[in-house]
Amino acid sequence: MSEPLRITEDLVVPTTELVFRATRSGGPGGQHVNTSSTRVELTWDVASSPSLSEDQRERILEKLDRRTDASGVLRLTDAGTRSQHRNRERVTARFVDLVAGALHTPKRRRRTKPTRASKQARLESKKRRSETKKLRGQVDPKD
């Protein structure tokens, strides 16, 4: 039995919730690709996972809505290598990164006042731009 996957500090997903299926990979490879099932498909039922709190479930379903089907099942595949074992490791690592990324909440931005130097630089820039545009005007023939 595999050990559970630690996604974040407060989320651990038991591997019993993940369903792995090996299928034949497409693309070039000749006889090897036609006879061996190296493509690995990982499915995880987000909607009914007991590991998730309601907030986590909502956040994952919202962030990964393009990757989940209508019933709330997340599906990932990997056929990058010729080894089923390596493809399984790769798809599992992608799963952990994807779910951790979906659960990450960015820090809220605190509004700050512009510094005196930045205000001064802005005004100088505006003056230079104004002068440039003023010089584009019609030339007085008396000058």
Salt bridges, closest charged atoms under 4 A:
GLU41 OE1 - ARG21 NH2 3.42
GLU41 OE2 - ARG75 NH1 2.87
GLU54 OE2 - ARG57 NE 3.31
ASP69 OD2 - ARG75 NH2 3.70
ASP78 OD2 - ARG90 NE 3.15
ASP78 OD2 - ARG94 NH1 3.68
GLU89 OE2 - HIS85 NE2 2.84
GLU131 OE1 - LYS134 NZ 3.95
